Amino acid sequence: MDGAFRSDFTRDTFDRLNHFSRVLEQQGRVHLEAEWNEQVDILLYYLRALTKDLVGPRVVRPDIAFQVTATADKPGQSAIPAQTVQTTGQTKVRRSAKDKTPSNPPDFYVWPGHYYIDGLLVENEGCESDTCKIDGTEPCPCPYVISSDQKSGSSQKAFVVYLDAWERQVTYIEDKEIREVALGVLGPDTTTRAKIVWQVKVAFKTPSGQDLPILENNDHEIEKKDVIDFDTNWERDWIDELQPAKPFRGMLKAGTSGDAMKDTSPCIIPPDSRSRGAENQLYRVEIQDPGLAGKATFKWSRENGSVVFPIIGKVEGNIVKLEHLGRDKRFGLKKDDWVEIVDDAILPLDTTPPANPPPLFQIDSVDYVHSQVKLKTGPGDIGQDFMKYPILRRWEHFQGDPKSDGNLTPGEGTTVIVENQWFPLEDGIQIQFQSKDQVVPESQSQLKGESGKTSEQLKASGPSRDIMYRTGDHWLIPARTATGDVEWPRNDKKEPIAVEPHGVEHHYAPLAYVILNIGGRIDRIADLRRTLYQLWTGPAGFATSAVAAEPALVTGKNPKS
């Protein structure tokens, strides 16, 4: 599972390198949710890989799906008055979400439809307005506004419109229909859901910081060669920068304190060599503040970040009123706990790293009578809109393992990343971030043809880059009382090896290359979408002449009749 999932799992067992085709249950055995989830992952991997092999990394049907236009006129139809469109460019991610009227007139529109990116089906249902309903017969485009600072200038400008899609979790908090109410108000939320969510984004510079060129045009049409070159280099110039290869997003290894004692690096903490936890746990280590080592920070949870509390009403100062305080002590709150407040407005932070991710807050007191907590500092505007499903999520943070002499780097609920140093979490569980000069493990790099290379060798064979930690990237660490250890990949010497982030993976596709005139209005648009030609359109629809179609596929008739 490489999406943004923070659920009460035991572990994530799917690994495509195992090449398993199915999960087979045996009679009379205990049912484990991890095995059922692995079966789903096996099937999803097959379907998405098949889709990508058949249609390529990105493609749309030959219609208006995700087409970018300068007006709300449906492509191919006569114009309609522009002032009739009164929607926003917000992506509709909830059935109960409401669109709002934009304060500024839209600069461009994106039309509804399907887009396949790396095998994922991305669906745009459109945006409702006073004059266009999603359940109507006509498609409703989604308008987008560009800031005046981006548009202003004394010369022409160019920008790229692209799509960013990823998979996230939806719980009963966001969708009440998921939970079976017959199980009680504080009854178990038996399952959650996964959902493909997306954003339309605008870039006036390349990911490496270069200004976009004003492409040559002929009779106001951008030259096809330039468009083809942009499409050909999309992965190299954009995807590899927006989402670098995993070794350049951080490498982490986990073990018990005994593993730290075997390590040859300094800063060793020498307590008991076993996990001393009383219960099985799924630890989650997640990047909070992005950047290089020494600036980037991490936070961690012993429950995979699944301990959450729905917020009721608006946050008043430092007081946060909650729907409940948890069903027991393990899943509850107490003084000095570190928490974060997130809602649907924070969802984009699971994508391209934000410059300032939402901070963590520390609890000052817990009011068990009124189901509310008082924070030591006020959250400001965060979590004020109940229509965005605000929640309070608990994270674990201590100044070192209370059962050892080690101390974590002090921070505001987070810890600054120092590479090649063991950090104690609790009960003997420790983690270490590796520096760029460490060897990239074969099991983590063989698919990229980078087996056995160091990061320095990788840099010599490609663009130079350092390890850049990205907000939202995470690692899952199952700890088991039966073995007194964590389940983690190890080398031939039984030493833990560093692995790449387990997620979050994002998928990008270009939509349009847009040229603005000096007045900041759209001059011309080049369509960057790849088009899918379907089999039933006949031989003229195939991309190459090497594919031969049976007469029955073309005419629908039996060739023997």
Wavefront OBJ file of the C-alpha trace (Angstrom):
o trace
v 0.000 0.000 0.000
v 1.821 3.061 -1.221
v -0.942 5.595 -0.542
v -1.717 7.838 2.424
v -3.176 5.169 4.727
v -3.192 5.576 8.507
v -5.315 2.682 9.745
v -5.269 0.103 12.499
v -3.408 -2.548 10.477
v -1.201 -5.314 11.834
v 1.248 -4.962 8.946
v 1.522 -4.486 5.178
v 2.709 -7.748 3.579
v 2.418 -7.037 -0.148
v 5.695 -6.980 -2.073
v 5.502 -7.194 -5.828
v 8.985 -8.733 -5.951
v 7.458 -11.906 -4.467
v 5.443 -12.375 -7.682
v 2.534 -13.946 -5.810
v -0.615 -14.442 -7.885
v -3.124 -14.984 -5.082
v -3.672 -15.621 -1.371
v -5.085 -19.034 -0.421
v -6.952 -19.412 2.871
v -6.822 -22.669 4.835
v -9.618 -24.136 6.905
v -9.712 -23.731 10.650
v -7.167 -20.909 10.735
v -7.281 -17.460 12.271
v -8.274 -14.785 9.787
v -5.784 -11.910 9.518
v -6.686 -8.621 7.877
v -3.156 -8.261 6.427
v -3.666 -11.348 4.253
v -7.006 -10.097 2.918
v -5.415 -6.721 2.176
v -2.531 -8.452 0.395
v -4.971 -10.285 -1.864
v -6.530 -6.975 -2.850
v -3.079 -5.476 -3.464
v -2.090 -8.441 -5.663
v -5.173 -7.993 -7.813
v -4.827 -4.203 -7.962
v -1.185 -4.477 -8.954
v -2.101 -6.870 -11.779
v -4.904 -4.680 -13.100
v -2.880 -1.464 -12.949
v 0.196 -3.070 -14.498
v -1.976 -4.526 -17.278
v -3.575 -1.145 -17.931
v -0.193 0.568 -18.061
v 1.225 -2.096 -20.396
v -1.742 -1.751 -22.758
v -2.225 2.026 -22.883
v 1.046 3.438 -21.554
v 1.796 5.601 -18.495
v -0.870 8.229 -19.250
v -3.809 8.395 -21.637
v -7.347 9.764 -22.054
v -10.189 8.783 -24.327
v -10.476 10.845 -27.542
v -12.946 13.295 -26.030
v -12.925 16.316 -23.723
v -11.699 14.458 -20.624
v -9.365 16.766 -18.665
v -9.075 19.087 -21.647
v -7.940 22.617 -20.769
v -9.814 25.497 -22.395
v -9.725 29.259 -22.009
v -13.521 29.567 -21.746
v -16.466 27.558 -20.464
v -17.551 26.815 -24.030
v -17.701 23.082 -24.570
v -15.037 22.114 -27.127
v -16.669 21.691 -30.493
v -19.812 23.660 -29.630
v -20.872 27.276 -30.006
v -19.974 29.788 -27.306
v -22.063 30.477 -24.208
v -21.938 33.598 -22.037
v -18.870 33.366 -19.787
v -20.649 34.987 -16.843
v -22.992 32.006 -16.453
v -20.212 29.846 -15.013
v -20.002 30.274 -11.225
v -17.921 27.441 -9.833
v -14.534 27.031 -8.278
v -11.529 25.004 -9.218
v -11.721 22.864 -6.097
v -11.565 19.151 -6.678
v -14.668 17.407 -5.461
v -13.423 14.681 -3.122
v -16.583 14.097 -1.084
v -20.127 13.489 -2.163
v -21.276 16.100 0.335
v -18.722 18.718 -0.703
v -20.128 22.030 -1.892
v -18.631 24.227 -4.554
v -18.219 27.919 -3.867
v -18.418 30.942 -6.115
v -14.930 32.218 -7.027
v -14.035 35.757 -6.089
v -12.179 36.264 -9.388
v -13.170 35.224 -12.925
v -11.590 31.905 -13.947
v -8.465 31.900 -16.113
v -9.011 28.437 -17.572
v -11.295 25.407 -17.318
v -10.718 21.655 -17.046
v -13.405 19.382 -18.434
v -14.734 16.183 -16.802
v -13.853 12.661 -17.848
v -11.387 9.835 -17.227
v -7.604 9.938 -17.234
v -5.452 6.811 -16.784
v -2.123 7.545 -15.064
v 0.237 4.651 -14.332
v -2.784 2.350 -14.419
v -4.831 4.435 -11.965
v -8.286 5.553 -13.063
v -8.592 9.277 -12.313
v -12.188 10.488 -12.547
v -13.315 14.087 -12.875
v -17.068 14.369 -12.346
v -17.028 18.105 -13.028
v -17.981 21.069 -10.844
v -21.525 22.187 -10.191
v -22.737 25.743 -10.589
v -26.046 27.579 -10.637
v -26.336 26.878 -14.350
v -24.736 23.436 -14.625
v -25.570 20.323 -12.600
v -23.337 17.280 -12.473
v -26.304 14.934 -12.866
v -27.479 16.796 -15.974
v -26.943 15.934 -19.625
v -24.180 18.469 -20.260
v -20.680 18.233 -18.730
v -19.743 20.878 -16.177
v -16.149 22.146 -16.433
v -14.097 23.060 -13.375
v -12.722 26.628 -13.417
v -9.309 27.593 -12.092
v -7.902 30.969 -11.100
v -4.253 32.012 -11.391
v -2.915 34.595 -8.953
v -2.316 38.098 -10.268
v 1.351 37.898 -9.258
v 1.846 34.897 -11.512
v 0.133 36.557 -14.470
v 1.641 40.030 -14.188
v 4.669 41.108 -16.189
v 5.859 43.095 -19.170
v 6.334 40.111 -21.456
v 4.666 36.882 -22.464
v 4.654 34.023 -20.002
v 4.180 30.271 -20.254
v 2.874 27.768 -17.743
v 2.136 24.070 -17.652
v -1.115 22.618 -16.348
v -0.590 19.120 -14.986
v -2.385 16.498 -12.959
v -1.214 15.053 -9.633
v -3.011 11.892 -8.465
v -2.480 9.686 -5.426
v -4.363 7.229 -3.243
v -5.662 8.180 0.178
v -7.787 6.705 2.912
v -11.422 7.513 3.665
v -12.781 6.567 7.093
v -16.194 6.654 8.714
v -15.378 10.188 9.871
v -15.473 11.457 6.292
v -18.179 9.082 5.086
v -20.702 8.007 7.720
v -22.095 5.238 5.502
v -18.901 3.203 5.930
v -19.663 2.446 9.578
v -22.365 0.018 10.714
v -24.355 2.001 13.293
v -25.768 -1.205 14.787
v -22.333 -1.764 16.345
v -22.753 1.315 18.564
v -21.489 4.883 18.688
v -18.072 3.778 19.925
v -18.277 0.433 18.182
v -15.521 -0.767 15.833
v -15.045 0.899 12.487
v -14.564 -2.468 10.825
v -13.113 -1.190 7.550
v -11.966 1.932 5.760
v -11.854 2.785 2.066
v -9.151 3.789 -0.400
v -9.791 6.504 -2.959
v -7.921 8.013 -5.884
v -7.805 11.776 -5.337
v -6.244 14.354 -7.596
v -5.338 17.991 -8.084
v -4.869 20.168 -11.120
v -1.675 22.182 -10.647
v -0.007 25.058 -12.461
v 3.756 25.572 -12.868
v 5.403 28.686 -14.353
v 8.834 27.131 -13.850
v 10.256 23.675 -14.336
v 10.762 21.617 -11.147
v 14.467 22.477 -11.393
v 13.619 26.205 -11.251
v 13.997 27.199 -14.913
v 11.559 29.565 -16.612
v 9.343 27.865 -19.161
v 10.157 28.929 -22.723
v 7.671 30.687 -24.993
v 7.307 27.976 -27.619
v 7.405 28.952 -31.256
v 4.073 29.182 -33.003
v 2.741 29.141 -36.505
v -0.588 30.882 -37.028
v -1.102 30.814 -33.254
v -0.491 27.047 -33.045
v 2.419 25.795 -31.001
v 4.787 23.750 -33.130
v 4.132 20.040 -32.870
v 7.820 19.292 -32.561
v 8.102 21.327 -29.368
v 5.065 19.572 -27.929
v 6.470 16.172 -28.850
v 9.793 17.052 -27.245
v 8.014 18.155 -24.057
v 6.027 14.903 -23.977
v 9.138 12.807 -24.598
v 11.081 14.498 -21.786
v 8.183 14.663 -19.301
v 9.484 11.848 -17.121
v 13.080 13.089 -17.116
v 12.412 16.810 -16.624
v 9.300 16.682 -14.445
v 8.463 13.370 -12.794
v 12.051 12.657 -11.719
v 12.132 16.096 -10.083
v 8.619 16.169 -8.614
v 9.080 12.669 -7.208
v 12.760 11.648 -7.182
v 13.795 8.017 -7.146
v 13.088 6.600 -3.714
v 16.717 6.345 -2.534
v 16.936 10.131 -2.892
v 13.870 10.602 -0.651
v 15.471 8.949 2.362
v 16.594 5.488 3.429
v 15.684 4.142 6.865
v 16.515 0.991 8.776
v 14.827 -0.226 11.936
v 15.710 -2.720 14.619
v 16.052 -3.243 18.313
v 18.764 -1.783 20.488
v 20.782 -4.955 19.945
v 21.094 -4.038 16.284
v 22.394 -0.633 17.303
v 25.099 -2.278 19.411
v 26.300 -4.222 16.349
v 26.525 -1.012 14.295
v 29.973 0.459 13.749
v 28.760 4.060 13.734
v 29.044 6.306 16.809
v 26.184 7.424 19.039
v 25.330 3.902 20.104
v 22.727 3.286 22.789
v 23.363 0.014 24.646
v 20.229 -1.168 26.512
v 18.473 -4.548 26.381
v 18.676 -6.091 22.889
v 14.998 -7.003 22.559
v 11.761 -5.195 21.938
v 10.226 -4.888 25.399
v 6.734 -3.844 24.310
v 3.808 -5.633 25.933
v 1.722 -5.666 22.735
v 2.196 -6.118 19.010
v 2.432 -2.735 17.301
v 2.700 -1.225 13.843
v 5.009 1.774 14.207
v 4.840 4.561 11.661
v 7.756 6.927 11.091
v 6.662 9.871 8.937
v 8.473 12.933 7.605
v 7.006 16.173 8.969
v 9.179 19.089 7.805
v 10.824 18.591 4.395
v 14.396 19.323 3.448
v 17.909 17.985 3.888
v 19.166 16.179 6.978
v 19.661 18.634 9.813
v 16.551 20.559 8.811
v 13.977 17.882 7.982
v 12.078 16.373 10.911
v 10.133 13.195 11.591
v 7.294 12.149 13.872
v 6.180 8.679 14.852
v 3.197 6.685 16.055
v 2.926 3.251 17.615
v -0.550 2.817 16.077
v 0.258 3.756 12.447
v -1.261 7.189 13.039
v -4.719 5.639 13.340
v -5.709 7.197 16.704
v -7.993 10.013 15.571
v -10.856 12.012 17.088
v -13.533 13.862 15.069
v -13.725 17.563 15.932
v -17.175 18.999 16.682
v -17.902 22.610 15.793
v -15.326 25.369 15.592
v -12.116 25.447 17.576
v -12.470 28.212 20.184
v -9.059 29.534 21.151
v -7.139 26.633 22.647
v -10.227 24.481 23.300
v -10.998 21.638 20.893
v -14.309 19.799 21.394
v -14.258 16.193 20.249
v -16.921 13.648 19.354
v -15.341 11.229 21.838
v -12.093 10.650 23.741
v -11.457 7.100 22.615
v -12.817 3.761 23.697
v -9.993 2.985 26.175
v -6.692 4.261 27.548
v -4.648 2.829 24.701
v -6.624 4.792 22.113
v -7.236 7.883 24.249
v -5.603 11.208 25.075
v -3.711 12.537 28.063
v -1.801 15.618 29.162
v 1.361 16.378 27.156
v 0.346 14.174 24.206
v 1.329 15.578 20.811
v -1.474 15.940 18.266
v -2.142 17.463 14.869
v -5.331 18.918 13.414
v -5.993 18.016 9.782
v -8.936 18.229 7.408
v -9.687 17.972 3.706
v -7.906 21.283 3.133
v -4.685 19.594 4.317
v -4.993 16.735 1.819
v -2.756 18.446 -0.761
v 0.048 18.206 1.814
v 0.206 14.502 1.026
v 1.509 15.510 -2.402
v 4.262 17.916 -3.332
v 5.898 18.851 -0.003
v 4.591 22.105 1.445
v 7.035 24.732 2.629
v 5.266 24.949 6.007
v 3.308 21.823 6.945
v 0.757 22.168 9.760
v 2.457 22.124 13.180
v 1.894 19.680 16.000
v 0.253 20.862 19.214
v 0.716 19.650 22.769
v -2.241 18.919 25.046
v -2.375 20.985 28.230
v -5.370 19.235 29.821
v -8.185 16.799 29.019
v -11.798 17.447 30.037
v -13.363 13.977 30.208
v -16.788 15.328 31.193
v -17.238 17.562 28.145
v -15.073 15.491 25.736
v -12.692 18.304 24.954
v -8.995 19.083 25.210
v -7.081 22.287 25.880
v -3.975 22.839 23.790
v -0.919 24.707 25.041
v -1.007 26.863 21.888
v -3.973 27.775 19.716
v -4.258 26.182 16.239
v -5.391 29.401 14.569
v -7.465 28.846 11.435
v -6.740 25.131 11.193
v -9.780 22.857 11.509
v -12.418 25.591 11.659
v -14.632 24.368 8.774
v -16.703 21.321 9.791
v -17.550 20.728 6.105
v -13.921 19.707 5.632
v -14.167 16.945 8.258
v -11.519 18.156 10.752
v -9.933 15.540 12.991
v -7.389 15.515 15.791
v -4.694 12.832 15.341
v -2.399 11.639 18.109
v 1.330 11.109 17.606
v 3.834 9.687 20.066
v 6.867 11.771 20.954
v 9.226 11.427 23.886
v 12.622 12.903 24.618
v 14.170 9.479 24.236
v 13.127 6.029 25.375
v 11.958 6.401 29.010
v 13.471 2.978 29.748
v 16.935 3.908 28.504
v 19.450 6.704 28.845
v 19.086 7.880 25.251
v 17.516 11.166 24.274
v 15.930 12.258 21.026
v 16.653 15.686 19.622
v 14.197 18.081 21.281
v 11.543 19.545 19.003
v 7.962 20.694 18.740
v 6.562 17.180 18.731
v 9.064 16.157 16.063
v 12.724 15.200 15.858
v 15.384 16.659 13.568
v 16.871 14.032 11.264
v 20.540 13.285 11.862
v 21.801 10.640 9.456
v 23.786 7.562 10.541
v 22.574 7.919 14.133
v 20.258 5.531 15.964
v 17.121 7.150 17.394
v 15.285 5.294 20.180
v 11.507 5.280 19.916
v 10.339 3.137 22.838
v 10.675 -0.346 24.326
v 13.978 -0.979 22.561
v 12.732 -0.047 19.067
v 15.242 2.125 17.209
v 15.562 3.680 13.753
v 18.383 5.139 11.682
v 18.342 7.334 8.570
v 21.213 6.561 6.203
v 23.347 9.197 4.514
v 23.820 9.441 0.758
v 27.201 7.702 0.807
v 25.675 4.449 2.036
v 25.148 1.564 -0.379
v 21.689 1.313 -1.935
v 20.461 -2.222 -1.079
v 20.054 -4.559 -4.027
v 16.502 -5.500 -3.031
v 15.505 -1.847 -3.173
v 17.230 -0.849 -6.401
v 17.379 -3.798 -8.783
v 14.219 -2.705 -10.568
v 15.901 0.550 -11.557
v 19.106 -1.114 -12.744
v 20.963 0.466 -9.836
v 21.869 -2.670 -7.902
v 24.958 -2.400 -5.740
v 25.623 1.255 -6.543
v 26.209 3.918 -3.959
v 24.330 7.187 -4.076
v 27.561 8.858 -5.257
v 27.748 6.434 -8.188
v 24.113 7.085 -8.976
v 24.792 10.827 -8.987
v 27.726 10.334 -11.360
v 25.466 8.529 -13.830
v 22.668 11.101 -13.686
v 21.591 14.506 -12.380
v 23.346 15.483 -9.152
v 21.091 15.468 -6.104
v 21.151 15.023 -2.356
v 18.718 13.093 -0.200
v 15.683 15.359 0.100
v 13.166 14.252 2.721
v 9.572 14.841 1.673
v 6.575 15.582 3.883
v 4.267 12.573 4.115
v 6.818 9.930 3.153
v 6.730 7.180 5.741
v 7.959 3.769 6.853
v 5.933 1.049 8.636
v 7.661 -1.052 11.321
v 5.802 -4.105 12.710
v 6.981 -5.050 16.225
v 6.155 -8.504 17.618
v 6.204 -9.662 21.238
v 6.665 -13.322 20.210
v 10.126 -12.615 18.805
v 10.990 -9.492 20.772
v 11.982 -7.945 17.455
v 10.707 -5.956 14.496
v 9.864 -7.417 11.092
v 12.398 -5.722 8.862
v 14.556 -6.727 5.849
v 18.002 -7.989 6.821
v 21.223 -8.894 5.022
v 23.149 -12.169 5.161
v 24.647 -11.112 8.490
v 21.140 -10.664 9.969
v 21.695 -6.916 10.166
v 18.809 -4.575 9.264
v 19.188 -2.856 5.921
v 17.956 0.589 4.928
v 14.844 0.676 2.772
v 13.076 3.314 0.746
v 9.860 5.031 1.885
v 6.761 2.845 1.802
v 4.764 5.788 0.429
v 3.212 8.134 -0.505
v 3.518 7.571 -4.267
v 2.208 10.218 -6.677
v 1.403 10.011 -10.345
v 1.764 12.961 -12.697
v 0.491 13.703 -16.186
v 0.643 16.899 -18.283
v -2.585 18.483 -19.473
v -1.673 21.634 -21.388
v 1.092 24.098 -22.243
v -0.365 27.609 -22.024
v 0.988 30.902 -23.348
v -0.148 34.169 -21.729
v -0.022 37.476 -23.546
v 1.383 40.647 -21.982
v -2.014 41.462 -20.471
v -2.067 38.147 -18.571
v -4.774 36.581 -20.725
v -4.455 33.245 -22.488
v -3.073 33.601 -26.005
v -2.953 29.925 -26.999
v -3.086 26.439 -25.517
v -1.268 23.284 -26.604
v -2.990 20.055 -25.667
v -0.501 17.691 -23.963
v -2.867 14.783 -23.367
v -2.098 11.419 -24.944
v -5.154 9.937 -26.621
v -6.384 6.359 -26.368
v -7.635 4.785 -29.581
v -10.158 2.073 -28.793
v -10.428 -1.226 -30.620
v -14.016 -0.769 -31.722
v -13.190 2.322 -33.771
v -11.853 0.081 -36.560
v -8.423 -0.184 -38.211
v -8.139 3.591 -38.602
v -8.045 3.926 -34.825
v -4.969 1.796 -34.217
v -1.722 3.575 -33.389
v 0.379 1.307 -35.669
v -0.362 -0.617 -38.844
v 1.280 -3.713 -37.369
v -1.915 -4.594 -35.489
v -4.311 -6.653 -37.597
v -7.989 -6.713 -36.662
v -10.380 -9.537 -37.351
v -13.328 -8.484 -39.518
v -15.670 -9.301 -36.646
v -13.938 -6.654 -34.482
v -14.511 -4.004 -37.110
v -17.983 -4.805 -38.407
v -19.479 -6.740 -35.521
v -20.473 -9.499 -37.962
v -19.487 -13.135 -38.056
v -16.798 -13.439 -40.767
v -18.182 -16.852 -41.731
v -21.713 -15.617 -42.352
l 1 2 3 4 5 6 7 8 9 10 11 12 13 14 15 16 17 18 19 20 21 22 23 24 25 26 27 28 29 30 31 32 33 34 35 36 37 38 39 40 41 42 43 44 45 46 47 48 49 50 51 52 53 54 55 56 57 58 59 60 61 62 63 64 65 66 67 68 69 70 71 72 73 74 75 76 77 78 79 80 81 82 83 84 85 86 87 88 89 90 91 92 93 94 95 96 97 98 99 100 101 102 103 104 105 106 107 108 109 110 111 112 113 114 115 116 117 118 119 120 121 122 123 124 125 126 127 128 129 130 131 132 133 134 135 136 137 138 139 140 141 142 143 144 145 146 147 148 149 150 151 152 153 154 155 156 157 158 159 160 161 162 163 164 165 166 167 168 169 170 171 172 173 174 175 176 177 178 179 180 181 182 183 184 185 186 187 188 189 190 191 192 193 194 195 196 197 198 199 200 201 202 203 204 205 206 207 208 209 210 211 212 213 214 215 216 217 218 219 220 221 222 223 224 225 226 227 228 229 230 231 232 233 234 235 236 237 238 239 240 241 242 243 244 245 246 247 248 249 250 251 252 253 254 255 256 257 258 259 260 261 262 263 264 265 266 267 268 269 270 271 272 273 274 275 276 277 278 279 280 281 282 283 284 285 286 287 288 289 290 291 292 293 294 295 296 297 298 299 300 301 302 303 304 305 306 307 308 309 310 311 312 313 314 315 316 317 318 319 320 321 322 323 324 325 326 327 328 329 330 331 332 333 334 335 336 337 338 339 340 341 342 343 344 345 346 347 348 349 350 351 352 353 354 355 356 357 358 359 360 361 362 363 364 365 366 367 368 369 370 371 372 373 374 375 376 377 378 379 380 381 382 383 384 385 386 387 388 389 390 391 392 393 394 395 396 397 398 399 400 401 402 403 404 405 406 407 408 409 410 411 412 413 414 415 416 417 418 419 420 421 422 423 424 425 426 427 428 429 430 431 432 433 434 435 436 437 438 439 440 441 442 443 444 445 446 447 448 449 450 451 452 453 454 455 456 457 458 459 460 461 462 463 464 465 466 467 468 469 470 471 472 473 474 475 476 477 478 479 480 481 482 483 484 485 486 487 488 489 490 491 492 493 494 495 496 497 498 499 500 501 502 503 504 505 506 507 508 509 510 511 512 513 514 515 516 517 518 519 520 521 522 523 524 525 526 527 528 529 530 531 532 533 534 535 536 537 538 539 540 541 542 543 544 545 546 547 548 549 550 551 552 553 554 555 556 557 558 559 560 561
